[in-house]
């Protein structure tokens, strides 16, 4: 029996025009999906993350400050209702992607700005940690969850929130020391800062090996690893395409539910925002194939 179409979570609330890539590129990715460029994919609006959900992963005072202090500076700019709505929708999309994957095997959300957010603070354009929320949602139904973080930068926020959780496995392959973290449990943690581009895919394979025992995979699919999107010289688009294919094949071979988030991807290397969106579409294509 064939799989149902891939459901990806997105709503217009995700995107704030004129702001940085974290909160603007999803609109272009959604447009490409709607054009049929990713194959048979269905977009669905998620329910925004609630205060109660956010307080499962963040300290209550930090949540209150973000939601209520209109003088606050959020990680992606000065407080505004559109920015707050974007963050809540994007965070909620990760929770709803988990629910969809538990039913139909795979899903994703056009979410960015997740993995640097800590329990009591934001960091690196990330306000709330939707990866952590997704992990806790999955653990309502499964015994173990793996978070594979292939953003250019380390997911120190995710480690801060979930590093001590005995049912969560973290695998982080970076090309930048920003937000680095030190594994405290060799059985559940894998971290490497890649030094040479030719070694990159091998390190991804090593990361996947450490996740063999998980029942659910959350994939933070950063495109900023690519040499022209803010990443490492020598990591080509072909390497990125191989990476996406390998991650999906790995999850399918083990018959475990799997979801993705867009994560990082920037114009820093000279790309247009449209080209950044086309890169992120490769993740959607891999999941939809």
MIRODREN-784432 format. One record per atom (N, C-alpha, C): residue number from 1; residue in one letter; x, y, z. Coordinates in Angstrom, 1 decimal. Layout:
BEGIN
i_aa_c1_c2_c3
NUM_A_X_Y_Z
...
//
This chain:
BEGIN
i_aa_c1_c2_c3
1_X_0.8_-1.2_0.0
1_X_0.0_0.0_0.0
1_X_0.9_1.2_0.0
2_X_0.6_2.2_-0.9
2_X_1.4_3.4_-1.0
2_X_1.2_4.3_0.2
3_X_2.2_5.1_0.5
3_X_2.0_6.1_1.6
3_X_1.1_7.2_1.2
4_X_0.4_7.8_2.2
4_X_-0.4_9.0_1.9
4_X_0.6_10.2_1.5
5_X_0.0_11.2_0.9
5_X_0.9_12.4_0.6
5_X_1.6_12.9_1.9
6_X_2.7_13.5_1.7
6_X_3.4_14.1_2.8
6_X_2.7_15.4_3.3
7_X_2.4_15.4_4.6
7_X_1.8_16.6_5.2
7_X_2.9_17.5_5.8
8_X_3.0_18.7_5.4
8_X_4.0_19.7_6.0
8_X_3.2_20.8_6.6
9_X_3.6_21.2_7.8
9_X_2.9_22.2_8.5
9_X_3.5_23.6_8.2
10_X_2.5_24.5_7.9
10_X_2.8_25.9_7.5
10_X_1.6_26.7_7.5
11_X_1.7_28.0_8.0
11_X_0.6_28.9_7.8
11_X_1.2_30.3_7.4
12_X_0.4_31.2_6.9
12_X_1.0_32.5_6.6
12_X_1.5_33.2_7.8
13_X_1.1_32.8_9.0
13_X_1.6_33.4_10.2
13_X_3.1_33.2_10.4
14_X_3.6_32.1_9.8
14_X_5.1_31.8_9.9
14_X_5.9_32.9_9.4
15_X_5.5_33.5_8.3
15_X_6.4_34.5_7.6
15_X_6.1_35.9_7.9
16_X_7.1_36.7_8.1
16_X_7.1_38.1_8.3
16_X_7.9_38.8_7.3
17_X_7.3_39.4_6.3
17_X_8.0_40.0_5.2
17_X_8.9_41.1_5.7
18_X_10.1_41.2_5.0
18_X_11.0_42.2_5.3
18_X_11.9_41.9_6.5
19_X_11.7_40.8_7.2
19_X_12.6_40.4_8.3
19_X_13.6_39.4_7.8
20_X_14.5_39.0_8.7
20_X_15.6_38.1_8.4
20_X_15.1_36.7_7.9
21_X_16.0_36.0_7.4
21_X_15.6_34.7_6.7
21_X_14.8_33.7_7.6
22_X_15.2_33.8_8.9
22_X_14.5_32.8_9.9
22_X_13.0_32.9_9.8
23_X_12.5_34.1_9.7
23_X_11.0_34.3_9.7
23_X_10.5_34.8_8.3
24_X_11.2_34.7_7.3
24_X_10.7_35.1_6.0
24_X_10.8_34.0_4.9
25_X_11.8_33.1_5.0
25_X_12.0_32.2_3.9
25_X_10.9_31.1_3.8
26_X_10.2_30.8_4.8
26_X_9.2_29.7_4.8
26_X_8.1_30.1_3.8
27_X_7.8_31.3_3.6
27_X_6.8_31.7_2.6
27_X_7.1_31.3_1.2
28_X_8.4_31.4_0.9
28_X_8.9_31.0_-0.5
28_X_8.9_29.5_-0.6
29_X_9.3_28.8_0.5
29_X_9.3_27.4_0.4
29_X_7.9_26.9_0.2
30_X_6.9_27.5_1.0
30_X_5.5_27.1_0.8
30_X_5.0_27.3_-0.6
31_X_5.5_28.4_-1.2
31_X_5.1_28.7_-2.6
31_X_5.6_27.6_-3.6
32_X_6.8_27.2_-3.3
32_X_7.4_26.1_-4.2
32_X_6.6_24.8_-4.0
33_X_6.2_24.5_-2.8
33_X_5.4_23.3_-2.5
33_X_4.1_23.4_-3.2
34_X_3.4_24.5_-3.1
34_X_2.1_24.7_-3.7
34_X_2.2_24.6_-5.3
35_X_3.3_24.9_-5.8
35_X_3.5_24.9_-7.3
35_X_3.7_23.4_-7.7
36_X_3.9_22.5_-6.8
36_X_4.1_21.1_-7.1
36_X_5.6_20.7_-7.3
37_X_6.5_21.6_-6.9
37_X_7.9_21.4_-7.1
37_X_8.5_20.3_-6.3
38_X_7.8_20.0_-5.2
38_X_8.3_19.0_-4.3
38_X_7.6_17.6_-4.4
39_X_6.7_17.5_-5.4
39_X_5.9_16.3_-5.5
39_X_4.6_16.4_-4.8
40_X_4.1_15.3_-4.3
40_X_2.8_15.2_-3.7
40_X_2.9_15.6_-2.2
41_X_2.7_16.9_-1.9
41_X_2.9_17.4_-0.6
41_X_1.7_18.3_-0.3
42_X_1.1_18.1_0.9
42_X_0.0_18.9_1.4
42_X_0.4_19.8_2.5
43_X_0.1_21.1_2.4
43_X_0.4_22.0_3.5
43_X_-0.8_22.1_4.4
44_X_-0.5_22.2_5.7
44_X_-1.6_22.3_6.7
44_X_-1.2_23.3_7.8
45_X_-2.1_24.1_8.2
45_X_-1.8_25.1_9.2
45_X_-1.8_24.4_10.6
46_X_-0.8_24.7_11.4
46_X_-0.8_24.1_12.8
46_X_-1.5_24.9_13.8
47_X_-1.7_24.4_14.9
47_X_-2.2_25.2_16.1
47_X_-1.0_25.8_16.7
48_X_-1.1_27.1_17.0
48_X_0.1_27.8_17.7
48_X_0.4_27.1_19.0
49_X_1.7_27.2_19.4
49_X_2.1_26.7_20.7
49_X_1.4_27.5_21.8
50_X_1.0_26.8_22.8
50_X_0.3_27.5_24.0
50_X_1.3_27.8_25.1
51_X_0.9_28.7_25.9
51_X_1.7_29.0_27.1
51_X_2.0_27.7_27.9
52_X_1.0_26.9_28.1
52_X_1.3_25.7_28.9
52_X_2.3_24.8_28.3
53_X_2.3_24.7_27.0
53_X_3.3_23.8_26.3
53_X_4.6_24.5_26.4
54_X_4.7_25.8_26.2
54_X_6.0_26.4_26.3
54_X_6.6_26.3_27.7
55_X_5.8_26.3_28.7
55_X_6.3_26.1_30.1
55_X_6.8_24.7_30.4
56_X_6.5_23.8_29.5
56_X_7.1_22.4_29.6
56_X_8.6_22.4_29.3
57_X_9.0_23.4_28.4
57_X_10.4_23.4_27.9
57_X_11.2_24.6_28.4
58_X_10.4_25.7_28.8
58_X_11.1_26.9_29.2
58_X_10.6_27.4_30.6
59_X_11.4_28.2_31.2
59_X_11.0_28.7_32.5
59_X_9.8_29.7_32.3
60_X_8.9_29.6_33.3
60_X_7.7_30.4_33.2
60_X_7.9_31.9_33.0
61_X_8.9_32.4_33.7
61_X_9.1_33.9_33.6
61_X_9.7_34.3_32.2
62_X_10.5_33.4_31.6
62_X_10.9_33.7_30.3
62_X_9.8_33.6_29.3
63_X_8.9_32.7_29.4
63_X_7.7_32.6_28.6
63_X_6.9_33.8_28.7
64_X_6.6_34.2_30.0
64_X_5.8_35.4_30.3
64_X_6.4_36.7_29.6
65_X_7.7_36.8_29.8
65_X_8.4_38.0_29.2
65_X_8.2_38.0_27.7
66_X_8.4_36.9_27.0
66_X_8.2_36.9_25.6
66_X_6.8_37.2_25.1
67_X_5.9_36.6_25.8
67_X_4.5_36.7_25.4
67_X_3.9_38.1_25.7
68_X_4.3_38.7_26.8
68_X_3.6_39.9_27.4
68_X_4.4_41.2_27.3
69_X_5.7_41.1_27.3
69_X_6.5_42.3_27.4
69_X_6.7_42.9_26.0
70_X_5.8_43.9_25.6
70_X_5.9_44.5_24.3
70_X_7.1_45.4_24.1
71_X_7.9_45.6_25.1
71_X_9.1_46.3_25.0
71_X_10.3_45.4_24.8
72_X_10.1_44.1_24.7
72_X_11.2_43.1_24.7
72_X_11.7_43.1_23.3
73_X_13.0_42.7_23.2
73_X_13.7_42.5_21.9
73_X_13.7_41.0_21.7
74_X_12.9_40.5_20.8
74_X_13.0_39.0_20.5
74_X_14.2_38.7_19.7
75_X_14.5_37.4_19.6
75_X_15.8_37.0_18.9
75_X_15.8_37.4_17.4
76_X_14.6_37.6_16.9
76_X_14.6_38.0_15.4
76_X_14.2_39.5_15.2
77_X_14.1_40.2_16.3
77_X_13.8_41.7_16.1
77_X_12.9_42.2_17.3
78_X_12.6_43.5_17.3
78_X_11.8_44.1_18.3
78_X_10.4_43.4_18.4
79_X_9.9_43.3_19.6
79_X_8.6_42.7_19.8
79_X_7.6_43.3_18.9
80_X_6.8_42.4_18.3
80_X_5.6_42.8_17.5
80_X_4.7_41.7_17.5
81_X_3.4_41.9_17.3
81_X_2.4_40.8_17.2
81_X_2.7_39.9_16.1
82_X_3.1_40.4_14.9
82_X_3.4_39.5_13.8
82_X_4.6_38.6_14.1
83_X_5.6_39.1_14.7
83_X_6.8_38.3_15.1
83_X_6.4_37.2_16.1
84_X_5.6_37.6_17.1
84_X_5.2_36.7_18.1
84_X_4.3_35.6_17.5
85_X_3.4_36.0_16.7
85_X_2.6_35.0_16.0
85_X_3.4_34.0_15.2
86_X_4.4_34.5_14.5
86_X_5.3_33.7_13.7
86_X_6.0_32.6_14.6
87_X_6.5_33.1_15.7
87_X_7.3_32.2_16.6
87_X_6.3_31.1_17.2
88_X_5.1_31.5_17.6
88_X_4.2_30.5_18.2
88_X_3.7_29.5_17.1
89_X_3.4_30.0_15.9
89_X_3.0_29.1_14.8
89_X_4.1_28.1_14.5
90_X_5.3_28.6_14.3
90_X_6.4_27.8_13.9
90_X_6.7_26.7_15.0
91_X_6.6_27.1_16.3
91_X_6.9_26.2_17.4
91_X_5.7_25.1_17.4
92_X_4.5_25.6_17.2
92_X_3.4_24.6_17.2
92_X_3.4_23.7_16.1
93_X_4.0_24.1_14.9
93_X_4.1_23.3_13.8
93_X_4.9_22.0_14.1
94_X_5.9_22.1_14.9
94_X_6.7_21.0_15.3
94_X_5.9_20.0_16.1
95_X_5.1_20.4_17.0
95_X_4.2_19.5_17.7
95_X_3.2_18.8_16.8
96_X_2.6_19.5_15.9
96_X_1.7_18.9_15.0
96_X_2.3_18.0_14.0
97_X_3.6_18.3_13.6
97_X_4.3_17.4_12.7
97_X_4.5_16.0_13.4
98_X_4.8_16.1_14.7
98_X_4.9_14.8_15.4
98_X_3.6_14.0_15.4
99_X_2.5_14.7_15.7
99_X_1.2_13.9_15.7
99_X_1.0_13.3_14.3
100_X_1.3_14.0_13.2
100_X_1.0_13.5_11.9
100_X_2.0_12.3_11.6
101_X_3.2_12.4_12.0
101_X_4.2_11.4_11.7
101_X_3.8_10.1_12.5
102_X_3.3_10.3_13.7
102_X_2.9_9.1_14.5
102_X_1.7_8.4_13.8
103_X_0.9_9.1_13.0
103_X_-0.2_8.5_12.3
103_X_0.3_7.9_10.9
104_X_1.1_8.7_10.2
104_X_1.4_8.4_8.8
104_X_2.9_8.2_8.5
105_X_3.7_8.2_9.5
105_X_5.1_7.8_9.3
105_X_6.1_8.9_9.1
106_X_5.6_10.1_8.5
106_X_6.5_11.2_8.3
106_X_5.8_12.5_8.2
107_X_6.5_13.5_8.4
107_X_5.9_14.9_8.3
107_X_7.0_15.9_8.4
108_X_6.7_17.1_8.5
108_X_7.6_18.2_8.7
108_X_7.0_19.5_8.9
109_X_7.7_20.5_9.3
109_X_7.2_21.9_9.5
109_X_8.2_22.8_8.9
110_X_7.7_23.9_8.2
110_X_8.6_24.9_7.7
110_X_9.1_25.9_8.7
111_X_9.6_25.3_9.8
111_X_10.0_26.0_11.0
111_X_11.5_26.3_11.0
112_X_11.9_27.4_11.5
112_X_13.3_27.8_11.7
112_X_13.3_28.5_13.1
113_X_14.6_28.7_13.6
113_X_14.7_29.4_14.8
113_X_14.3_28.6_16.0
114_X_15.0_27.4_16.2
114_X_14.6_26.5_17.3
114_X_15.7_26.1_18.2
115_X_16.8_25.6_17.7
115_X_17.8_24.8_18.5
115_X_18.7_25.6_19.4
116_X_18.8_26.9_19.3
116_X_19.6_27.7_20.2
116_X_18.9_28.2_21.5
117_X_17.5_28.1_21.4
117_X_16.7_28.6_22.6
117_X_16.9_27.7_23.8
118_X_17.3_28.3_24.9
118_X_17.5_27.6_26.1
118_X_16.3_27.6_27.0
119_X_16.5_26.9_28.2
119_X_15.4_26.9_29.1
119_X_14.9_28.3_29.6
120_X_15.9_29.1_29.8
120_X_15.5_30.5_30.3
120_X_15.9_31.6_29.5
121_X_16.2_31.4_28.2
121_X_16.6_32.5_27.3
121_X_16.6_32.1_25.9
122_X_16.5_33.1_25.0
122_X_16.7_32.8_23.6
122_X_18.1_33.0_23.2
123_X_18.5_32.6_21.9
123_X_19.8_32.8_21.5
123_X_19.9_32.5_20.0
124_X_20.8_33.2_19.3
124_X_21.0_32.8_17.9
124_X_19.8_32.8_17.0
125_X_18.9_33.8_17.1
125_X_17.7_33.9_16.3
125_X_16.6_32.9_16.7
126_X_16.8_32.2_17.8
126_X_15.9_31.2_18.3
126_X_15.2_31.7_19.6
127_X_13.9_31.7_19.6
127_X_13.1_32.2_20.8
127_X_12.6_31.0_21.6
128_X_11.9_30.1_21.0
128_X_11.4_28.9_21.7
128_X_11.9_27.7_21.0
129_X_12.2_26.6_21.8
129_X_12.8_25.4_21.2
129_X_11.8_24.4_20.8
130_X_11.3_24.5_19.5
130_X_10.3_23.6_19.0
130_X_10.8_22.2_18.9
131_X_12.1_22.0_18.8
131_X_12.7_20.6_18.8
131_X_12.4_19.9_20.1
132_X_12.6_20.7_21.2
132_X_12.3_20.1_22.5
132_X_10.9_19.8_22.7
133_X_10.0_20.7_22.2
133_X_8.6_20.5_22.4
133_X_8.2_19.3_21.5
134_X_8.7_19.1_20.4
134_X_8.4_17.9_19.5
134_X_8.8_16.7_20.2
135_X_10.0_16.7_20.8
135_X_10.5_15.5_21.5
135_X_9.5_15.0_22.6
136_X_9.1_16.0_23.4
136_X_8.2_15.7_24.5
136_X_6.8_15.2_24.0
137_X_6.4_15.7_22.9
137_X_5.2_15.3_22.3
137_X_5.3_13.8_21.8
138_X_6.4_13.5_21.2
138_X_6.6_12.1_20.7
138_X_6.7_11.2_21.8
139_X_7.3_11.6_22.9
139_X_7.5_10.7_24.1
139_X_6.1_10.3_24.8
140_X_5.1_11.0_24.4
140_X_3.7_10.5_24.9
140_X_3.4_9.2_24.3
141_X_4.0_8.8_23.1
141_X_3.6_7.6_22.4
141_X_4.7_6.6_22.2
142_X_6.0_7.1_22.2
142_X_7.1_6.2_22.0
142_X_8.1_6.3_23.2
143_X_9.0_5.3_23.3
143_X_9.9_5.2_24.4
143_X_11.1_6.1_24.3
144_X_11.7_6.2_23.1
144_X_12.9_7.0_22.9
144_X_12.8_7.9_21.6
145_X_13.4_9.0_21.7
145_X_13.4_10.0_20.6
145_X_14.9_10.4_20.3
146_X_15.2_10.5_19.0
146_X_16.5_11.0_18.6
146_X_16.3_12.4_17.9
147_X_17.2_13.3_18.2
147_X_17.2_14.6_17.5
147_X_18.5_14.7_16.8
148_X_18.4_14.7_15.4
148_X_19.6_14.8_14.6
148_X_19.7_16.2_14.1
149_X_20.7_16.9_14.5
149_X_20.9_18.3_14.2
149_X_22.0_18.5_13.2
150_X_21.7_18.8_12.0
150_X_22.7_19.0_10.9
150_X_22.7_20.5_10.5
151_X_22.3_21.4_11.3
151_X_22.5_22.8_11.1
151_X_24.0_23.1_11.1
152_X_24.4_24.2_10.5
152_X_25.8_24.5_10.6
152_X_26.3_24.7_12.0
153_X_25.4_25.2_12.9
153_X_25.8_25.6_14.2
153_X_25.3_24.6_15.2
154_X_25.9_24.5_16.3
154_X_25.5_23.5_17.3
154_X_24.2_23.8_18.0
155_X_23.5_22.8_18.5
155_X_22.2_23.0_19.2
155_X_22.4_23.0_20.7
156_X_23.1_24.0_21.2
156_X_23.4_24.1_22.6
156_X_22.1_24.3_23.4
157_X_21.1_24.9_22.8
157_X_19.8_25.1_23.5
157_X_19.1_23.8_23.7
158_X_19.1_23.0_22.7
158_X_18.4_21.7_22.9
158_X_19.1_20.9_23.9
159_X_20.4_20.9_24.0
159_X_21.2_20.2_25.0
159_X_20.8_20.7_26.4
160_X_20.7_22.1_26.5
160_X_20.4_22.7_27.8
160_X_19.1_22.2_28.3
161_X_18.1_22.0_27.4
161_X_16.8_21.6_27.9
161_X_16.6_20.1_28.0
162_X_17.2_19.3_27.1
162_X_17.0_17.9_27.1
162_X_18.2_17.0_27.3
163_X_19.3_17.6_27.6
163_X_20.6_16.8_27.7
163_X_20.5_15.8_28.8
164_X_19.7_16.1_29.9
164_X_19.6_15.1_31.0
164_X_18.4_14.2_30.9
165_X_17.7_14.3_29.8
165_X_16.5_13.4_29.7
165_X_16.9_12.0_29.2
166_X_16.6_11.0_30.0
166_X_17.1_9.7_29.7
166_X_16.5_9.0_28.5
167_X_15.4_9.6_27.9
167_X_14.8_9.0_26.8
167_X_15.1_9.7_25.5
168_X_15.9_10.8_25.6
168_X_16.3_11.6_24.4
168_X_17.7_11.4_24.0
169_X_18.0_11.1_22.7
169_X_19.3_11.0_22.2
169_X_19.6_12.2_21.3
170_X_20.7_12.8_21.5
170_X_21.1_14.0_20.7
170_X_22.3_13.7_19.8
171_X_22.2_14.0_18.5
171_X_23.3_13.8_17.6
171_X_23.5_15.1_16.8
172_X_24.7_15.7_17.0
172_X_24.9_17.1_16.5
172_X_26.2_17.1_15.6
173_X_26.0_17.4_14.3
173_X_27.2_17.5_13.4
173_X_27.2_18.9_13.0
174_X_28.3_19.7_13.3
174_X_28.4_21.1_13.0
174_X_29.6_21.4_12.2
175_X_29.6_22.6_11.6
175_X_30.8_23.1_10.9
175_X_31.2_24.5_11.6
176_X_30.6_24.8_12.7
176_X_30.9_26.0_13.4
176_X_30.8_25.7_14.9
177_X_31.6_26.4_15.7
177_X_31.6_26.2_17.1
177_X_30.6_27.0_17.9
178_X_29.8_27.8_17.1
178_X_28.8_28.6_17.8
178_X_27.8_27.7_18.6
179_X_27.6_28.0_19.8
179_X_26.6_27.3_20.7
179_X_27.0_25.9_20.9
180_X_28.3_25.6_20.9
180_X_28.8_24.2_21.1
180_X_28.4_23.7_22.5
181_X_28.4_22.4_22.7
181_X_28.1_21.8_23.9
181_X_28.9_20.5_24.1
182_X_29.1_20.1_25.3
182_X_30.0_18.9_25.7
182_X_29.1_17.8_26.1
183_X_29.1_16.6_25.4
183_X_28.4_15.5_25.7
183_X_28.6_15.0_27.2
184_X_27.6_14.7_27.9
184_X_27.7_14.2_29.3
184_X_27.3_12.7_29.4
185_X_26.8_12.1_28.3
185_X_26.4_10.7_28.4
185_X_26.8_10.1_27.0
186_X_27.9_9.3_27.0
186_X_28.4_8.8_25.7
186_X_27.4_7.8_25.1
187_X_26.4_7.3_25.8
187_X_25.4_6.4_25.2
187_X_24.3_7.2_24.6
188_X_24.1_8.5_24.9
188_X_22.9_9.2_24.3
188_X_23.4_10.5_23.6
189_X_24.6_10.9_23.6
189_X_25.1_12.1_23.0
189_X_26.2_11.9_22.0
190_X_26.1_12.6_20.9
190_X_27.1_12.6_19.9
190_X_27.3_14.0_19.4
191_X_28.5_14.5_19.4
191_X_28.8_15.8_19.0
191_X_30.1_15.9_18.2
192_X_30.1_16.5_17.0
192_X_31.4_16.7_16.3
192_X_31.4_18.0_15.6
193_X_32.5_18.7_15.6
193_X_32.7_19.9_14.8
193_X_33.6_19.6_13.6
194_X_33.0_19.5_12.5
194_X_33.7_19.0_11.3
194_X_34.8_19.9_10.9
195_X_36.0_19.4_10.6
195_X_37.1_20.2_10.2
195_X_37.4_20.1_8.7
196_X_37.0_19.0_8.0
196_X_37.3_18.9_6.6
196_X_36.0_18.5_5.9
197_X_35.7_19.2_4.8
197_X_34.4_18.9_4.1
197_X_34.3_17.5_3.6
198_X_35.4_16.8_3.2
198_X_35.3_15.5_2.7
198_X_34.9_14.5_3.8
199_X_35.1_14.9_5.1
199_X_34.7_14.0_6.2
199_X_33.3_14.2_6.6
200_X_32.6_15.2_6.0
200_X_31.3_15.6_6.5
200_X_30.3_14.4_6.5
201_X_30.1_13.8_5.4
201_X_29.1_12.7_5.3
201_X_29.4_11.5_6.2
202_X_30.7_11.3_6.4
202_X_31.1_10.2_7.3
202_X_30.7_10.5_8.7
203_X_30.8_11.8_9.1
203_X_30.4_12.2_10.4
203_X_28.8_12.1_10.6
204_X_28.1_12.4_9.5
204_X_26.7_12.2_9.5
204_X_26.3_10.7_9.7
205_X_27.0_9.8_9.0
205_X_26.8_8.4_9.2
205_X_27.1_8.0_10.7
206_X_28.2_8.5_11.3
206_X_28.5_8.2_12.7
206_X_27.4_8.7_13.6
207_X_26.8_9.9_13.3
207_X_25.7_10.4_14.1
207_X_24.5_9.5_14.0
208_X_24.2_9.0_12.8
208_X_23.1_8.1_12.7
208_X_23.3_6.8_13.5
209_X_24.5_6.3_13.5
209_X_24.8_5.1_14.2
209_X_24.5_5.2_15.7
210_X_24.7_6.4_16.2
210_X_24.4_6.6_17.7
210_X_22.9_6.7_17.9
211_X_22.1_6.8_16.9
211_X_20.6_6.9_17.1
211_X_19.9_5.6_16.8
212_X_20.6_4.5_16.7
212_X_20.0_3.2_16.3
212_X_18.9_2.7_17.3
213_X_19.0_3.2_18.5
213_X_18.0_2.7_19.5
213_X_16.7_3.6_19.6
214_X_16.6_4.6_18.7
214_X_15.5_5.5_18.9
214_X_14.2_5.0_18.2
215_X_13.1_5.4_18.7
215_X_11.8_5.0_18.1
215_X_11.2_6.2_17.2
216_X_11.8_7.3_17.2
216_X_11.2_8.5_16.5
216_X_12.4_9.4_16.2
217_X_12.4_10.0_15.0
217_X_13.5_10.9_14.6
217_X_13.0_12.3_14.3
218_X_13.7_13.3_15.0
218_X_13.4_14.7_14.7
218_X_14.7_15.2_14.0
219_X_14.5_15.7_12.8
219_X_15.7_16.1_12.0
219_X_15.7_17.6_11.8
220_X_16.7_18.3_12.3
220_X_16.9_19.7_12.1
220_X_17.8_19.9_10.9
221_X_17.2_20.2_9.8
221_X_17.8_20.1_8.5
221_X_18.4_21.4_8.0
222_X_19.4_21.9_8.7
222_X_20.0_23.2_8.3
222_X_20.7_23.1_6.9
223_X_20.4_24.2_6.1
223_X_21.1_24.3_4.8
223_X_22.3_25.3_4.9
224_X_22.5_25.9_6.1
224_X_23.6_26.8_6.3
224_X_24.9_26.0_6.4
225_X_24.9_24.7_6.3
225_X_26.1_23.9_6.2
225_X_26.7_24.1_4.8
226_X_25.9_24.3_3.8
226_X_26.3_24.4_2.4
226_X_27.2_25.6_2.2
227_X_28.2_25.5_1.4
227_X_29.2_26.5_1.3
227_X_28.7_27.9_0.9
228_X_27.6_27.9_0.1
228_X_27.1_29.2_-0.4
228_X_25.9_29.7_0.5
229_X_25.6_29.0_1.6
229_X_24.5_29.5_2.4
229_X_24.9_29.8_3.8
230_X_26.2_30.1_4.0
230_X_26.8_30.4_5.3
230_X_27.6_29.4_5.9
231_X_27.9_28.3_5.1
231_X_28.6_27.1_5.7
231_X_30.1_27.0_5.4
232_X_30.5_25.7_5.2
232_X_31.9_25.4_5.0
232_X_32.3_25.3_3.6
233_X_33.4_25.9_3.1
233_X_33.8_25.8_1.8
233_X_34.2_24.3_1.5
234_X_33.6_23.8_0.4
234_X_33.8_22.4_0.1
234_X_32.6_21.5_0.3
235_X_31.7_22.0_1.1
235_X_30.4_21.3_1.3
235_X_29.5_21.8_0.2
236_X_29.4_21.0_-0.9
236_X_28.7_21.3_-2.1
236_X_27.2_21.0_-2.0
237_X_26.5_21.4_-3.0
237_X_25.0_21.1_-3.0
237_X_24.9_19.6_-3.2
238_X_25.8_18.9_-3.9
238_X_25.7_17.5_-4.1
238_X_25.8_16.8_-2.7
239_X_26.7_17.2_-1.9
239_X_26.9_16.7_-0.6
239_X_25.6_16.8_0.2
240_X_25.0_18.0_0.2
240_X_23.8_18.3_0.9
240_X_22.6_17.3_0.4
241_X_22.5_17.1_-0.9
241_X_21.5_16.2_-1.5
241_X_21.7_14.8_-1.0
242_X_23.0_14.4_-1.0
242_X_23.3_13.0_-0.5
242_X_22.9_12.9_1.0
243_X_23.2_14.0_1.8
243_X_22.8_14.0_3.2
243_X_21.3_13.8_3.4
244_X_20.5_14.5_2.7
244_X_19.1_14.5_2.8
244_X_18.5_13.1_2.5
245_X_19.0_12.5_1.4
245_X_18.6_11.2_1.0
245_X_19.0_10.1_2.0
246_X_20.2_10.3_2.5
246_X_20.7_9.3_3.5
246_X_19.9_9.3_4.8
247_X_19.5_10.5_5.3
247_X_18.8_10.6_6.5
247_X_17.4_9.9_6.4
248_X_16.7_10.2_5.2
248_X_15.4_9.7_5.0
248_X_15.5_8.2_4.8
249_X_16.4_7.7_4.1
249_X_16.6_6.2_3.9
249_X_16.8_5.5_5.2
250_X_17.6_6.2_6.0
250_X_17.9_5.6_7.3
250_X_16.7_5.4_8.2
251_X_15.8_6.4_8.2
251_X_14.6_6.4_9.0
251_X_13.6_5.4_8.4
252_X_13.5_5.3_7.1
252_X_12.6_4.4_6.5
252_X_13.0_3.0_6.7
253_X_14.3_2.7_6.6
253_X_14.8_1.4_6.7
253_X_14.5_0.8_8.1
254_X_14.4_1.7_9.1
254_X_14.1_1.3_10.5
254_X_12.6_1.4_10.8
255_X_11.9_1.9_9.9
255_X_10.4_2.0_10.0
255_X_10.0_2.8_11.2
256_X_10.8_3.9_11.4
256_X_10.4_4.8_12.6
256_X_9.9_6.1_12.0
257_X_8.9_6.7_12.7
257_X_8.3_8.0_12.3
257_X_9.5_9.0_12.3
258_X_9.4_10.0_11.3
258_X_10.4_11.0_11.2
258_X_9.8_12.3_10.7
259_X_10.4_13.4_11.3
259_X_9.9_14.7_10.9
259_X_11.1_15.6_10.7
260_X_10.9_16.7_10.0
260_X_12.0_17.7_9.8
260_X_11.6_19.1_10.1
261_X_12.5_19.9_10.4
261_X_12.4_21.4_10.5
261_X_13.4_22.0_9.5
262_X_13.1_23.2_9.0
262_X_14.0_23.8_8.0
262_X_15.4_24.1_8.6
263_X_15.4_24.7_9.8
263_X_16.6_25.2_10.5
263_X_17.3_26.3_9.6
264_X_18.6_26.4_9.7
264_X_19.3_27.6_9.2
264_X_19.5_27.5_7.7
265_X_19.6_28.7_7.1
265_X_19.9_28.8_5.7
265_X_19.8_30.3_5.4
266_X_20.9_30.9_4.9
266_X_21.0_32.3_4.9
266_X_21.6_32.8_3.5
267_X_21.5_34.1_3.3
267_X_22.0_34.8_2.1
267_X_23.5_35.2_2.3
268_X_24.1_34.8_3.4
268_X_25.4_35.3_3.7
268_X_26.5_35.0_2.7
269_X_26.3_33.9_2.0
269_X_27.3_33.5_1.0
269_X_27.0_34.0_-0.4
270_X_26.0_34.9_-0.5
270_X_25.7_35.5_-1.8
270_X_24.4_35.0_-2.5
271_X_23.7_34.1_-1.9
271_X_22.5_33.6_-2.4
271_X_21.4_34.6_-2.3
272_X_20.4_34.4_-3.2
272_X_19.1_35.2_-3.0
272_X_18.2_34.4_-2.0
273_X_17.2_35.0_-1.5
273_X_16.3_34.3_-0.6
273_X_15.6_33.2_-1.4
274_X_15.3_33.4_-2.7
274_X_14.7_32.4_-3.5
274_X_15.6_31.2_-3.6
275_X_16.9_31.4_-3.7
275_X_17.8_30.3_-3.8
275_X_17.9_29.5_-2.5
276_X_17.8_30.3_-1.4
276_X_17.8_29.6_0.0
276_X_16.6_28.7_0.1
277_X_15.4_29.2_-0.4
277_X_14.2_28.5_-0.3
277_X_14.3_27.2_-1.2
278_X_14.9_27.3_-2.4
278_X_15.1_26.1_-3.2
278_X_16.0_25.1_-2.6
279_X_17.0_25.5_-1.8
279_X_17.8_24.6_-1.0
279_X_16.9_23.8_0.0
280_X_16.1_24.6_0.8
280_X_15.3_23.9_1.8
280_X_14.3_23.0_1.1
281_X_13.9_23.3_-0.1
281_X_12.9_22.4_-0.8
281_X_13.5_21.0_-0.9
282_X_14.8_20.9_-1.0
282_X_15.4_19.6_-1.2
282_X_15.1_18.6_0.0
283_X_14.9_19.2_1.2
283_X_14.5_18.4_2.3
283_X_13.1_17.9_2.2
284_X_12.2_18.8_1.7
284_X_10.8_18.4_1.5
284_X_10.7_17.3_0.4
285_X_11.5_17.5_-0.7
285_X_11.5_16.5_-1.7
285_X_11.9_15.1_-1.2
286_X_13.0_15.1_-0.4
286_X_13.5_13.8_0.1
286_X_12.4_13.1_1.0
287_X_11.7_13.9_1.8
287_X_10.7_13.3_2.6
287_X_9.5_12.9_1.8
288_X_9.2_13.6_0.7
288_X_8.0_13.3_-0.1
288_X_8.2_12.1_-1.0
289_X_9.5_11.9_-1.4
289_X_9.8_10.9_-2.4
289_X_9.2_9.5_-2.1
//
